[in-house]
Amino acid sequence: MSKTPDAVASARRSNMAKALERWNQQANTRTASLSRIRELGPGAGDSPQQLAKWVARENARALLTRAGLERRIGTWDPTFYAPSEAARQAARPVARLVNAPRPGTVVEGFATGFLVSPSLLLTNQHVFPRYVDAVDCAANFLYERQERGINEGTYFNLQPDQFYFADEALDFCLVAISAQGTRGEALSDYGCIRLIEATGKTLRGRPMNIIQHPDGGPRQYATTHNRLLDILDQGFLHYETDTAEGASGSPVFSDNWELIALHHCGIPRTDAAGNILKTDHSLWNPEGDEESTVDWVANEGTRVSSIVGALKALQLSGRPAELLAQLMEQTADPLAALSVNEAVAVTPLRPGLPDRSQNIFHISGPTTINILSHAADSPASITSSLSVAPAEPVSTDPAPAVAALEKTLTFDLDYEARPGYDPDFLGVPVPPPFVEGAQLAQLYRVGDYREHAASARNVPAMRLSHLDDDAPLELPYHRYSLVMNKKYRMPMWAASNADYRPEVRGDARGRRGFGGESWRLDRRVPSRFQLTNSDIYAPAGNFDRGHIVRREDSCWGQPGIDTEYANADTYHWTNCTPQHELFNQETPDGAEYRNRKGIWGYFEGELAEQIEAGGGQAVIFAGPVLGDSCVEQDFGKGPVHYPTRFWKIVIVPKDESRTPELLAYGFLFDQSEVIKEFGLDVQEAALDLAKAFQKQRATLADICQMAGISLAPSIMAADQHKPG
């Protein structure tokens, strides 16, 4: 996957915006076409030329089927569970794209791709926008759910050094793939899906099928509630088939399981102002809402004929030229190569339709094609030779143009130089929390990092020569540091420096000015110790990706790159915990949340104002309560824990002296009751916020006991909530 996931998200949204623009441009044509389809059935909305091509191919296909030659369209061996035998054949060359498996790491899927020649794999340009983005990636074939569980499948490393080509306009990417799997398997066993250049493979109103790996998970077949809506001259198709994030790069098939397009993005429903809408009709927030909540009105794919046309224009040499030639040899239409001299018997689509006449089309010899005789030059004057049930109507309301695309987050690639938490930030030492006792064994330690760095590639260096292997590893970021809990895959604690003084808040950009939400792994920690989107946040739709170190608290410094780095650093999975949306967000979206506030988000907003009013600087310790109060649940990728309680300690100077007295305030927050009552799959009721912060006060001693941490005596002495 791209080494800059934020760039991938930006590209995906750019494609979405362009697809929406094309969707809007076709509104009138699409409305008229769908009206004819509702009246006469599939094909009635196509041009005479398109329909003639389709009829000719179907006549040839019928004769091939009689002769037992249908497999000339595509030759694949039978494979695992699928809706039909044809689907099984089509699925074998389809793979999920993953980061190359390494010892001690968890393989994560991020897109779909499929073999189009014995040596080349096709996916989207936005999946691998640059050559380097395909390095250390692999194709995982046969990763699918079976009766006894998920089959791991096989892995074949991608080889962009052998062949790499990407077309941004059509959003496709071709990359070479190893002929041998990581355990010695032969790539030739999986066959390939041919890029047949011929048009006329399908008609408006006819079914479409997609084989995909949504959310990087097991293979799925989208074969229902689908049909072709439009064929665009710009090289794209619009269709209804269900897809999800991770379906990028999926093959789109006709109902005959011929490849007709490369799926690349969805088209969202928007309101009159151009705002993207969610399925509950509220506005979609790109900063915090999952793409799965968008109300998708259609999908867009790149036509195979357009891809082949672009490849024909390439001028290559050496090995890349050989690999491309091998692919292009298979783009001829196997149906057109046959001489077909009889027509298929036909019946009218609807009673009372006009009689058929005969026209002669030449496809490697004369072929008789039955067409309808309607008014001259009318697109409805030609219809297919095969009886098809009429399609159901769909919404044809045009959607306004999508809003301007967001900037992407800017991450500092130099992890070794990150300063981390500053214990002298307030003028007197404020040591971070530490852990003792049984929970110490759960922490990610220096020795764990050294083993990880010795066995895995691309692990950022750290300066640890002065530390023993048993010491907990403090991961430094811009403005904060944290320690990870390996068992719970979340931070044990985080310590941050918050500064709201005007002189360090010169960068006036809001959240969107820095870029949309784009979480990333911290490569200093094995991925198996980090809780990510597919583990819990995507399947448990009401869980937000909740910051422990708040973005706004860290977003200070010199205007420009210094502040951008601090802002982006809070979007590491190491700084993330599952928080219910009505707990995490100060003003959550949705009509059901009207006049309600989320306790955690509300507290953080009020806290920032009080810090600013009290001099502007504070030290904040925070974390989830990890232990018996956590809930264990399997969301599809194995059991994970989510916390029900969170703690926060705020330490501020009493005055502006050089060595001020410290004031410490502790708070405990609980989301267990609403989760217990309403579950995780529905919108939850709000907590009673009357005197909420008063209720959440806690002594530092209570927090330490509950959270399994210890604090320096000077901080314990500054507790403003202790009795007496």
Order of alpha helices (4+ residues) and beta strands (2+ residues): alpha-alpha-alpha-alpha-beta-beta-beta-beta-beta-beta-beta-beta-beta-beta-beta-beta-beta-beta-beta-beta-alpha-alpha-beta-beta-alpha-beta-beta-beta-alpha-beta-alpha-alpha-beta-alpha-alpha-beta-beta-beta-beta-beta-alpha-alpha-beta-alpha-alpha
